[in-house]
Amino acid sequence: MLPIGLHQLRLFLHVLAATVWVGGQLTLAGLVPGLRALSPDAPRAVARRFNLFAWPAFGVLVLTGIWNLLDVDVASTSNRYKVTLAVKLGAVVLSGVAAAIHTQARSKVGLAVWGALSAVGALAALFFGVVLHG
């Protein structure tokens, strides 16, 4: 068996949290039309329950992301790496800020726009994370 250490644990926790944050947003978006058919209040109730898992997962993503960066001598990386890292971090900020605003939105347009921006940011962060580790 291959060795298992802190590097593998850190990456596992980061990927696990990403599955909840990113995958949960995509799943919830797919469920909203069906939830609305059940009850106009169902999407909000399900979203509140999702937030109990999503925000802790986002916190784990931030903490393990910082942990990941501590393992890299960013100063000695190429400019291309630094630019990719900056784009990823921008996507993380976009996803988190848009999700926070989404939780406060009251109009259907606000919910849709901020939810979509959060999901796009989450997908971009996931993509550029893979690029950085690829």
Secondary structure, 3 states (H helix, E strand, C coil): CCCCCHHHHHHHHHHHHHHHHHHHHHHHHHHHHHHHHHCCCHHHHHHHHHHHHHHHHHHHHHHHHHHHHHCCCHHHCCHHHHHHHHHHHHHHHHHHHHHHHHHHCCCHHHHHHHHHHHHHHHHHHHHHHHHHHC
